[in-house]
Amino acid sequence: MSTLVRATPAHLEQLMPLIEGFYTHFGYPYEATTHRALVELFLNTPHLGSLWLIQHEGHNAGYLALTYGFTFEFLGRDAFVDELYITEPYRSGGLGRSALAQIQHLAPELELVAIHLQTESYNGRAKRLYEQSGFRDLGRSTLTWRPGQA
């Protein structure tokens, strides 16, 4: 069982090694100064979303990032699990499942009508976890446009 702690700017030093670990684990580009500035901005701008430390027996075992949006389809405020990361020593212990369950439980308090997430297509283990946690594949593809990129 994990405990979620909503991160504040005071948690920045605890978060940054975890965030770097996420990017390293998945081979995503990471630039310490840029990511630190983004996390500071995010923590200081609550309408963008929330960061949650995932703790186990008093230790930071990972984190979960929720970004907030709005959906006409689902009739209100939604959130995207932008990042969910459990550090190696704590994987396969149910902490990710517990963190998702806690966020789902907090959905009414956070005024969320839907929570979305995505996983890499090769990560069948994560997809099974998400489906077992009540998430459904709506049979849609995520398409992304970024300025300045073809």
N, C-alpha and C positions, 0 to 999 in steps of 0.2 A: 504494500500500500504506500502510495506517495502522498505527500502534502503539497498543495499548491500555495505559493506565496506570491501575491501580486507585487511585481517589482516597481520600485520607485527610483528616482535618480540616485538615491543612496546605495542602490544595489549594482550600480554600473560596474564596479571592479569585480564583483562576483559573476556578472553576466558575460563579460568580454571573453574570458577563456572558454566558456561553454560555446559561445557563438563562433569563435575561431575553430573549435573542435568540430562543430557542425559543418562548416565550410570545408575544412580539411577532409573530414570523413567522406563527403560526397564529391570532392574534387572540384568544388565551385571556386571561382576567383574570390580571393579575400585580400583586402588592403586594410591593415589595422587602423590607420588614422581615419580613413573614410568611413569604415564600419562603426568605429567609436562615435563619430559625429552623428551618424544616422541613428544609432541607439540612443544617444543623448537627446536628439530632437524628438524621437518617438516617445521616450519616457516623459518628456516635458510637454507633450501635446496629446493629452488623453483622448481627444475625439478621434485620433488616428487608430487607436487600438490599445492593446495591453500586452505586456510581457509577464510571464509567470515563471518563477523558479520552481522546479520540481525537486522536492527534497525528500530524502529517505533517511530516517534515523538521524536527523540533524545535519546531513551532508547534502550539498548541491549535486544532484544526480543528473540534471538536465534542465531544459527550459521549453516553454511553449509560447509562440508568438501568435496573437490574434490581431488581424487587421480588420477594421470595421468598414462597412459599406451599407448600401441600401438596395433592396430588391423589390420590384413591383410584382414579380412572379410569386414570391413567397410572402408578400404583403408587409414589408417593413425592414427594420435594421437586420443586417446579416453580418457574419464574420467569416473570415477565411483563416484557417490554421495555416499560417504562412510558413512556420517552421516548428517542428517538433523534434527534439533531440534528447536522447538518453546516452550518457557516457558509457563507454565499454564495460566498466565493472558492474554496472547496474542493468545491462540489457538482458532481456529474456526473463526478467523478474516480475513482469506485470506492471511496471511503473508507467509505461506509455498508456496502457489500457486504463489505468487508474486516473491518470492526468486527463485523458479524454472524458472519462465518466464525470469527473469533477467539473470540467468546463461545461459539459452538457447540463449538469445539475445547476450551474450558475447562470445558464442561458436566460431564464426569466429575469433574474436580478440585473443582468447586463442588457436587458431589453432586446434579446436576439430572437428572431423568428426562424433562423436557419444558420447552420454552421457548415461551411464547405471545407474541403481539403483536397489535395492531390498528392500523388506519389509518382515516383519514377516508374515507367512501364516495366522495368526489369525487377522491381521490388515487390514480388508476390507476397512475401512475408508481411510487409507493411499493409498491403491491400487487404489481406485476410484479417489482420488486426482491426483495420478500419471497418470492414464489413461486419465483423463480430461485435463491434461497438455501435452498430446501428446505422452506419453511413451506407448510402446506396449509390451505385454507379448509375447515373442517369443516362448513360449512353451518349454522352457529348464529348467533344474534343475541346481541349483548351488551346486557343489560338492567341498569339501574343504579337503586338506591334510595339516597337520602340523607335522613337525618333532617331534619325541618322543611321538606321540599320536597314539593309535591304530585306 
